Amino acid sequence: MTALNESYYQLNELSAVNGRLIDDRDVDMGCRITTVSEGLFEELFDNEQDPIGQIVDIENTPCEIVGGYPGKSEFI
């Protein structure tokens, strides 16, 4: 699992296409949430489902998807 913070999105000039991105407050609070790229979401779920609120297991830890960003990435 790769932990991402607000800086990752800023450095890669990513913005949310739905939901929201993870911010430093989420990281500080230890929230079990994640964002996914549009491409990765299509691989993981039925293309017609809304990704927000879906649960994915990351190294046996359930995490709720709170947002998506454009493109395709192997990172969750």
Phi, psi and omega in degrees: 000139176247120179278129178247151175231184184305326182298324180303313182293321180293314181296325181265008179050047180260142174231158182288134172266341172203154183066224181214170176263164177285136177243173184299330178297318177300316181296313180300325182276352180070031181298140177266073181228165179208165170239158178225152174287157178302318181296317180293321178300318179299326178288325186275327188228166172300130185304338185270350180284152173277123183291333185296127179092348177292150180253132174237146177268124176242108183049052178064020176242117178290130180230139180271134176284123180251350181188167177226153178231158187291157174095197181229128180218148176278347180281144169261000000 
